[in-house]
């Protein structure tokens, strides 16, 4: 399901490690306060990875409620950027590469006017 999802207007990944014990409210709070992004953006996917890089959580506001996604790969690991506590916006192609276990962030351009890094 996640690999065939192209309905997202924007995709953000939380660089670094996130406590995946957090549920919907905890992850939405993290989006709002740590990354200073609006968690109530419709069709925007926020992705989080914990200490173990074989599982990720996703959070999507659908307009009438949140959808919490969880994926654990049976073999392999996600190539998750661990160098920052910021959120990075990625493209649909980078998102698909991430799900395939490939590197998605190599040399990001940092915008000083917002709290996320936009990957070109």
C-alpha positions as CSV (number, residue, x, y, z in Angstrom):
1,X,0.0,0.0,0.0
2,X,2.7,2.5,0.9
3,X,4.7,1.9,-2.2
4,X,1.7,2.6,-4.4
5,X,0.7,5.8,-2.6
6,X,1.1,8.8,-4.8
7,X,-1.8,10.8,-3.3
8,X,0.5,12.8,-0.9
9,X,0.9,16.5,-1.7
10,X,4.0,16.7,0.5
11,X,6.2,14.1,2.3
12,X,8.3,15.0,5.3
13,X,10.7,12.7,7.1
14,X,11.8,13.4,10.7
15,X,15.6,13.1,10.4
16,X,17.3,11.5,13.4
17,X,15.6,9.1,15.8
18,X,12.0,9.2,17.0
19,X,10.5,7.3,19.9
20,X,8.2,5.0,18.0
21,X,6.2,4.3,21.2
22,X,4.5,7.6,20.5
23,X,1.0,7.3,19.1
24,X,-1.0,9.7,17.0
25,X,-1.1,12.5,19.5
26,X,2.6,12.3,20.4
27,X,3.7,12.3,16.8
28,X,1.3,15.2,15.9
29,X,2.7,17.2,18.8
30,X,6.2,16.5,17.6
31,X,5.4,17.8,14.1
32,X,3.8,20.9,15.6
33,X,6.3,21.9,18.3
34,X,9.7,20.4,17.3
35,X,9.4,20.9,13.5
36,X,7.0,23.9,13.6
37,X,4.9,22.4,10.9
38,X,1.1,22.1,10.8
39,X,0.1,18.5,11.5
40,X,-3.5,19.2,10.2
41,X,-2.4,19.5,6.5
42,X,-4.6,17.2,4.5
43,X,-2.8,14.6,2.4
44,X,0.7,15.4,3.9
45,X,2.7,12.4,5.0
46,X,5.0,12.7,8.0
47,X,7.4,9.8,8.4
48,X,9.4,8.8,11.5
49,X,12.0,6.2,12.2
50,X,13.2,4.8,15.6
51,X,16.5,3.5,16.8
52,X,16.0,0.3,14.8
53,X,15.9,1.3,11.2
54,X,13.8,-1.7,10.1
55,X,10.5,0.0,11.0
56,X,8.9,3.4,10.3
57,X,5.7,5.1,11.3
58,X,3.7,7.5,9.2
59,X,1.1,10.1,10.1
60,X,-1.5,11.6,7.7
61,X,-4.4,13.9,8.4
62,X,-7.3,12.9,6.1
63,X,-9.5,15.8,6.9
64,X,-11.7,14.0,9.4
65,X,-9.1,12.2,11.4
66,X,-5.5,10.9,11.5
67,X,-4.3,7.8,9.8
68,X,-1.3,6.1,11.5
69,X,0.8,3.9,9.3
70,X,3.4,1.4,10.5
71,X,5.8,-0.6,8.4
72,X,8.4,-3.1,9.4
73,X,10.5,-4.7,6.8
74,X,11.2,-8.4,7.0
75,X,14.7,-8.2,5.6
76,X,16.9,-5.2,5.5
77,X,16.8,-1.7,6.8
78,X,15.7,1.8,5.8
79,X,18.5,4.2,4.9
80,X,17.3,6.9,7.3
81,X,19.2,10.2,7.7
82,X,20.4,10.3,11.3
83,X,22.3,13.6,11.3
84,X,19.6,16.1,12.4
85,X,16.6,16.6,14.6
86,X,14.8,18.6,11.8
87,X,12.2,17.5,9.2
88,X,13.2,17.3,5.6
89,X,10.8,17.5,2.7
90,X,11.3,14.8,0.1
91,X,9.9,14.2,-3.3
92,X,7.7,11.2,-4.4
93,X,10.6,9.6,-6.1
94,X,12.8,10.0,-3.0
95,X,10.0,8.5,-1.0
96,X,9.9,5.4,-3.2
97,X,13.7,5.1,-3.0
98,X,13.4,5.2,0.8
99,X,10.9,2.3,0.7
100,X,13.3,0.4,-1.5
101,X,16.0,0.8,1.1
102,X,18.0,3.3,-0.8
103,X,19.6,6.6,0.3
104,X,17.3,9.6,-0.1
105,X,19.2,12.5,1.3
106,X,22.7,13.2,0.0
107,X,23.3,16.9,0.0
108,X,20.3,18.9,1.1
109,X,19.8,22.6,0.6
110,X,18.9,24.3,3.8
111,X,16.3,27.1,3.7
112,X,16.9,29.6,6.5
113,X,13.3,31.0,6.5
114,X,11.7,27.7,7.6
115,X,12.5,24.9,10.0
116,X,12.6,22.0,7.5
117,X,15.2,21.1,5.0
118,X,14.0,21.0,1.4
119,X,15.8,18.3,-0.6
120,X,16.4,19.1,-4.2
